[in-house]
């Protein structure tokens, strides 16, 4: 904190909330100090109770709301505050879209102040911002004899049991509830960080919005466990649309859901989903956007930013199961994608065949490895597209972009902070033409952006 003025834990004071922070918390300023207040909305005046003090900021809770925002609503979820999976259910959806654009603007102002924030367009939202998630990944634990499945409360290792989730497809939570009831009834050992005998670790259920097909994956610490065949048989009876049941092994002490080994227990190894006429085969570990309705908008924005005329070579970095590459294939000369996950590339090749996209090629490898190999074959990118993890572009891909200088780069980001940091570097050689926010996760603070960059 600045010299001369200190803020102490337990201190209380009136605070006007100016804007939302990147995690959905209200942001105010007390004697020039930044104060983050979870649950507070822009425009509100509150009495803040300081809960934590760091060198550059303080965190506070709301003691009382003196002046409430006209955009404040009662969260419809009964465990909203306890769960922490959503951060903005207490705000009208129209206002969420405005504030999410502002979160992008804030990141740009902080890391790339020379960029014109008018390049950031209005957020593309949803007509119905509920029950949009096609997959749940619920951790399993046992407490007081009960088997629980849900999410960890924010910043803790306390598991919040979720019997119903209003942003999930209802079928996914219904099946999860039946599986955890079976585990409890049979006494199958449940994973616990302190118990080496625990086995059942997570339940993952994915449902195709277009096809209705359902895929169930049980994550365990070892391959063998009691009642495995009975559990598999029970799951087949839970919903007539279940087409694939798998087991994934994750024996590591890690927060990652999936391990490296996956075994098919029943049915097919994959499920099928459709997006705007394209057909996708998805294996248990395959990444696929969690909100298919908004994915169509997102991919159309990528296509718009790519400005393909049919003569361009396109490289899709971090291609996953090939969704973006296949979306662009009809308008490109050739599309090539790479990923370091072999199962994803296997799915991508099947998806290309299913959709008869003969001008595509998908390969296992890093962007650097494949770009060098393909250059020797005479293939270089006119357009590069990348949809990296929340950590942003890895140094290798950034170096590749800056060195090979494709004419056009379409960067899809799920984290405004890492996007803005990457733009610091990219704008040395590229002009930013537009930034289009797309709301992939209504009721949360997350926002996705499609950025159109052209070589200077």
N, C-alpha and C positions, 0 to 999 in steps of 0.2 A: 504494500500500500504506500501511497505517497507520503512524504515527510510532512509532519505538522498535524495531520489528521489521521486518527486510527479508527478502525471499525472493530468492534469486539463481538465475539459469540454471545448471543443472548440480548444484544442491543436491539431496540425497536425504534422505528421512525417511519414517517409517511414517505411513500415512494410512488412516483408516476412512472408507469410502464411505457417505454418509448417504442419498442419493437420486439419481435420474436427472435430468439437465438436459434442456432442451427439444430439444437435438440428439442426445440419446441417450447423452451422456457421463456418467460417474460424477461426483458432486459430493461433495467432502470439505472439511474446514476445518482449516487448520494455523495455530495461533496467531491465530485469528480471521480469517484470510484464506480466501477462497473459492478452491478449487483444482479445476479441471476435468480429468478423466482419461478420455480416450476408451478404451472397452473395459472399464472397471471397472464392477462391478455393486454395487447397494445391499447393505450388510451385509458386504462384503469388506474385509479388511485387506490393504493392499499396501505395498510400498516404492515411493514415487513419485520419479520423476526429473524435475525441473523443466526444461521446454523453452522456456517463454516467460513473461515477467512484464509485466503491465500495471498501471495505476494501481489498478484495483479488483479484479483477480483474477490468478491464475496458471494456466498450463496445464502438465500433466505427463504423462509416459508411465508405463506400468507397468514397473518393473524386475523385481520378483518379486511373486507373489501369496502372501502369508503365510497367509491364511485365505480359501479360495474359497467363493463362494456356492453353496448347494445347487441354485440355479436356473441355474448355469453349465453350458452344453452345448457340444459341439464344433460349430462352424458347418458345415453340410453343403456350402456353396458353396466350391469350391477357390480362388476369387479374392476371397473375401469382404472381407478386410482391404485388398487392393489396390484394389478397385473403389470402395467407399464408397457405392454405391447403397443398400445396406441398412446399418443401424446396430445391429440387435438380434438377429442370428442366433445370437449366443453366449448367449442367454437363453431359457429355456423359454417357450413361447407363453402358458401360463397366467399367468406372471409379467409378460410384456409387457403384458397387459391391465390388470393391477393398476397397473403403473408409468405407463401412459399416462393413466389416471385421475388419478394423482398429479401428472403434468405439468400437467394442467388446474388442479388444486387450487393448485399452486405459483403459477401465473400470477394466479389470483384473489387469493391471499394477498398478492401483491406490489402489484397495481394496484387491487383493490377489496376491501380487508380487511374492510369492513363486511358483505360478502355471506356468507351461511351456506354453507360448503363442502359441507354435507350435501345441498345441492341438486344436487350432481354425482352422477349415478347410476353404477352399475357399467358398465364398457365392454362394448358388444356386439361379440363376436368372431366368428371364422369356425370352421367345423367343420374345413375343410382350408385352412390358411393358406399354401398354395404354388400356383404357376402360376395366379395370380388376375388378373394384369395383361393387359388385352385389347389393349394397344398398346405397341410400343416406338418410341422416337425416338432412334436411334443416330447420333452424329456420325461422319463419315467422314474419315480422315486416312491419310497414307502414311508408313511408316517402314521404312528399310532395304529398299526395293523392294516391301514388302508393303502391301496395302490393308487397313486396320483399320476396324472399326466398333464403337462402344461408348460408354462414358461417360467423362468426365474424372474423374480421381482427385480426391477432396475437396480443395478449396483450391488446385488446380493446373491447368495447361493440358496435363498429360500424359494422353493418351488411353489408357484401359485397353480392350484388345480383348476383346469378349465373344462367344464362340462358343455358349455355352449359359447361360441364366439361369433359375434355379429359381423365380423369382417371375413370370416371363413365360409367356404361352401358348407352348408349344413351337413351334407353326407360325410364329409371328412371327419368332423368331430363326432358324429353318431357312431361311425365305425371305430374310432379311437376309444370311445367310451365302452363299447362292447369288448374290445380287446383287453382293456385294463381290468374289466370285470372278470374276464376269463383268467387272467394272470393272478388276480386276487383269490378267486375261488379255488384254483389249483395249487396256490402257494408257490408259484414259480419264483425263484430268487430274483430280486430286483437290484439293479446296480446301486452302489453307494461308494463314494470316494474312500470311505474308511473300511469297507467290507470287500475283501478279495473274492468272496464267494458269489457276489451279486452278478447277475447275468443280463437281464433285460434292461436296456439302456434308453432307447428312444423308440417312438412309433411315428412313422412317416406315412401319410396317406395323401395321394395326389389324384385329382379327378379332372378329366377332360371336360371343359365347359361345352365344347361343340359336340364331342362324341359321347360324353357320359361315361366313358371307360374309367375304371378305378384301378389304381396300383397301390399295393400295400407293401411297406418294407419294415421289418423288425430289426433294429440295431442291437446287437448283443456283444458281450465281451468274449464269447467263445462259440464254436460251431455247435457243439452238443449241449442240449439243455432238456430238462424233463418236460414231458407233454408237448414236445415240438410237433409231432405229427398230428396230435389232437388239436393243437392251436391252429395249425395250418388248415385242417379240415373245418374247424369252427369258422375261420375267417371266410372260407368259400361260401358259407351259408349266410353271411351278414348282409350281402347286397348282390343282387343278380348281375350287376355291372362290373363286379371285380373280375379282372382278366389276368392279373399278374400279382404273385406274392413272392417276395424275395427276403433273404436274410443277409445283412451286412455285418461284418465283424469289425469292431473297434475296441481294442483292448488297451488303448493308450489313455493316460491321464491328460485329457485335452478337452477344450470347449468345442472342438469340431464335432459335428454330428456323425459324419460318415468316416469309416475306415477304408482301407484299400481293397478288401476282399468282399465280393458279393456273390451269393449263390441263389439260383432260382429254386423256390420251394414248390411252386404250383403254377400252372398256366403258362403264359408267355413270359419271355424275359423283358418285354417292353409293353407299353401301352401306346395308343394312338391318340393324338390331338390334332385338330385342324385350326388353321388361322387363315381366314379370308381365302379359302380355297386350297391353300397349301396343306399337305399332310406331313405330320412329324411323328416318328417313332421315338419314344423316350424310354431309356433304360432307367433303373432305379436311381443312379447317381447323376443322371443327366441334368444339367442346368436348363431350366425353361422359365421364362418370365412368369411371375406369380399372378399377374393380372392380365389375362388374355384380352379382355375388352380394350384396355388401354395400350396393350402391346401393338395392336393394329395401328393406333394413332402414332405411337412411338416409331414404328418401323416405316410408316408412311412419311414421317418427318425426316428420317434418315435418307429415304429415297429422294425426297425433295431436295435435301441438302447436297446429295451426291451429284445431282444434275447430270445424269447419264444420258448419252445420245446413241448408245449402241456400239460405240467404237472404243470404249475404255476397258483397260485391264483393271480389275478391282482386287485388292487384298483385304480379307476380313481377319484381323488379328483377334485373338481370344474368341475363335468362332463358335466354340461349344458344339451344339448339335446342328449347326449350319443355318440357324434361323435367318439371320440378317443377310448372309451371303445368298441364300436361296430367294429371299425377298427382292434382292437387287438383280438377280441373274437375267431376267427377261430383258432388262434395259442395258446390259453390259455386253462387251465382246467376250470376256472370260472373267470368272470369279474364282479366286483361290483362297482357301482359309486354312488356318493352322491353330492347333491347341495342344497343350501338353498332356491332356487326359485321353488315353487311348480309347476308352469307351465312348467318349463324346465324338471322336472322329469316326468311329465305327458307326454310330448313329447318324452322323452327318452324311456319310457315304450312302447309307440306306435311304435317308431322306431325299438326297439328290436323285437317286434311282427311282424312288416312288413318285417323285414330282416331275420326272423326265427332264431334269435340268442338266443337259449334256455338256454345257459350257462351264462346268464347275469341277474343282479338284480340291480335296480336303486331305491334309497330312498331319501326322503327329510330329511336333517339334516346336521350338521357340520361334518367335518372329524373326530374330536375327539369323538362326540356322536356315530357316526356310527361304527368307528373302535372298540370302547369299546363294543358296542352291538354285533357286528359280532364276536369279539374274544370269547365272551361267547357262541356263536353258533358254535365255532370251526373253524371259518374262519379268517385266518391271511394272509397278503399280502407277497408274495415272491417278487413281483414287484409292485412298486407304481409309478403312473404317475400323474403329475399335470401340468396344464396350467393356472397359476393364473393371476389376473389383473396386471397392470403396477406397482402396489405397491409391488409386489413380494409375497413370502410366508407369510401368516399371522402367528403371533407368535404361535397360537394354532397348526397349521399344522407343523411348524418347530419343535415344541416340540414333536409332535407325531412321526415325522420321526426319530428324534434323540433318542427317547425313545424306539420305537418298532423296529427300525433298519431293515427295509426290505432289502433283499440281493441286490436288484437293484432298483435304483430310476431314472426315466426319467423325467427331469425337462424341460418343455417348457416355455421359457421366451420371453416377448415382450419388455423388458427394460434391456439393458446391465448393467446399474448402480445397480438396485436392484438385478439382477442376481449375480453380482460380490460380493455384500454385503452378500447375502445369502450363497454364496460359502465359504466366510470366516468361517461361522459356520459349514456348511456341511462337509467341508474338514477335520474337526476334526475327523470324523468317516468314511468318504467316500473318495475314490480315483476318480478323474475325468479322464475318459478314452477318451472322445472326446467332442468337442463343434462344432456343425454344424449350421452356420448361413443360414437362408432361407429368401430371399427377398419377403416378403408378400405385401409390399407397395412401389413399384417402384415410383420414383420421390420424395419420402419423405425421411426423415432422419431415419425413423423407421426400426428396424431390429429384426427379430425373431430368437431365437436360440433353438436347441434341445441339451440338455446336458445329457450325459451318465455317471451315477455315480454308483460305486459298493462299497459294504461294505468292509472296510479294513480287 
